[in-house]
Each structure stands twice: as C-alpha cells, then as structure tokens.
Amino acid sequence: MKSYRDLDIYNLAFEYAIEVHHMALKLPKFELFEQGSQVRRSSKSIKDNMVEGWGRRRFKKDFIKFWVYAHASLL
C-alpha cells in the first residue's frame, strides 16, 4: 500500500463523513448548530485521525493511538 487512500476503511469513512454531513444539515434548526455541528465534526474526525495515524505509521504507538482516536470518534 502506498497511501491511506488505498485503504477500504478510509474510503468508507470518507463516504460516510460526506453522507453524515448532508444528513446533519437536515436536522431541525434548534439542533443544527449544536448537536449537528458535533455530529459533522466527529464524522470528519474519523477519517482525519486515520490519515494522521497513517502519517505516523513508522512509530507503532502513534499509529495505534490515532486509530484508537478514530474509533472513539466513531462511537
């Protein structure tokens, strides 16, 4: 593998982040700016942490740490 873009899990996370973003924009106005914002940010955080972990893959502990962060954002 040459890039994180070759990972199926990253591609799924990217697609889901886009889908969640569009869905969160359809929330009622009173949830759009607080809860909706949190949902949008956490869905993007999943893929972002995967990328950062990939960038630190030479350092096993850092790699694992960022993938744990990605999993936590998913939860």
Contact map, one row per residue, 1 for C-alpha under 8 A:
111101100000000000000000000000000000000000000000000000000000000000000000000
111101000000000000000000000000000000000000000000000000000000000000000000000
111111100000000000000000000000000000000000000000000000000000000000000000000
111111100100000000000000000000000000000000000000011001000000000000000000000
001111110110000000000000000000000000000000000000000000000000000000000000000
111111110110000000000000000000000000000000000000000000000000000000000000000
101111111110000000000000000000000000000000000000000000000000000000000000000
000011111111000000000000000000000000000000000000000000000000000000000000000
000000111111100000000000000000000000000000000000000000000000000000000000000
000111111111110000000000000000000000000000000010010000000000000000000000000
000011111111111000000000000000000000000000000000000000000000000000000000000
000000011111111100000000000000000000000000000000000000000000000000000000000
000000001111111110000000000000000000000000100110000000000000000000000000000
000000000111111111000000000000000000000000010010000000000000000000000000000
000000000011111111100000000000000000000000000000000000000000000000000000000
000000000001111111110000000000000000000000100000000000000000000000000000000
000000000000111111111000000000000000000100110010000000000000000000000000000
000000000000011111111100000000000000000000000000000000000000000000000000000
000000000000001111111110000000000000000000000000000000000000000000000000000
000000000000000111111111000000000000001100100000000000000000000000000000000
000000000000000011111111100000000000001100100000000000000000000000000000000
000000000000000001111111110000000000000000000000000000000000000000000000000
000000000000000000111111111000000000000000000000000000000000000000000000000
000000000000000000011111111000010001101100000000000000000000000000000000000
000000000000000000001111111000010001000000000000000000000000000000000000000
000000000000000000000111111100010000000000000000000000000000000000000000000
000000000000000000000011111110110001000000000000000000000000000000000000000
000000000000000000000000011111110000000000000000000000000000000000000000000
000000000000000000000000001111111000000000000000000000000000000000000000000
000000000000000000000000000111111100000000000000000000000000000000000000000
000000000000000000000000001111111111000000000000000000000000000000000000000
000000000000000000000001111111111111100000000000000000000000000000000000000
000000000000000000000000000011111111100000000000000000000000000000000000000
000000000000000000000000000001111111110000000000000000000000000000000000000
000000000000000000000000000000111111111000000000000000000000000000000000000
000000000000000000000001101000111111111100000000000000000000000000000000000
000000000000000000000001000000011111111110000000000000000000000000000000000
000000000000000000000000000000000111111111000000000000000000000000000000000
000000000000000000011001000000000011111111100000000000000000000000000000000
000000000000000010011001000000000001111111110000000000000000000000000000000
000000000000000000000000000000000000111111111000000000000000000000000000000
000000000000000000000000000000000000011111111100000000000000000000000000110
000000000000100110011000000000000000001111111110000000000000000000000000110
000000000000010010000000000000000000000111111111000000000000000000000000000
000000000000000000000000000000000000000011111111100000000000000000000100100
000000000000100000000000000000000000000001111111110000000000000000001110110
000000000100110010000000000000000000000000111111111000000000000000000100000
000000000000000000000000000000000000000000011111111100000000000000000100000
000000000000000000000000000000000000000000001111111110000000000001101100000
000100000100000000000000000000000000000000000111111111000000000001100100000
000100000000000000000000000000000000000000000011111111100000000000000000000
000000000000000000000000000000000000000000000001111111110000001001000000000
000000000000000000000000000000000000000000000000111111111000011111100000000
000100000000000000000000000000000000000000000000011111111000001000000000000
000000000000000000000000000000000000000000000000001111111100001000000000000
000000000000000000000000000000000000000000000000000111111111011000000000000
000000000000000000000000000000000000000000000000000011111111011000000000000
000000000000000000000000000000000000000000000000000000111111001000000000000
000000000000000000000000000000000000000000000000000000011111111000000000000
000000000000000000000000000000000000000000000000000000011111111100000000000
000000000000000000000000000000000000000000000000000000000011111110000000000
000000000000000000000000000000000000000000000000000010011011111111000000000
000000000000000000000000000000000000000000000000000111111111111111100000000
000000000000000000000000000000000000000000000000000010000001111111110000000
000000000000000000000000000000000000000000000000000010000000111111111000000
000000000000000000000000000000000000000000000000110110000000011111111100000
000000000000000000000000000000000000000000000000110010000000001111111110000
000000000000000000000000000000000000000000000000000000000000000111111111000
000000000000000000000000000000000000000000000100100000000000000011111111100
000000000000000000000000000000000000000000001111110000000000000001111111110
000000000000000000000000000000000000000000000100000000000000000000111111111
000000000000000000000000000000000000000000000000000000000000000000011111111
000000000000000000000000000000000000000001101100000000000000000000001111111
000000000000000000000000000000000000000001100100000000000000000000000111111
000000000000000000000000000000000000000000000000000000000000000000000011111
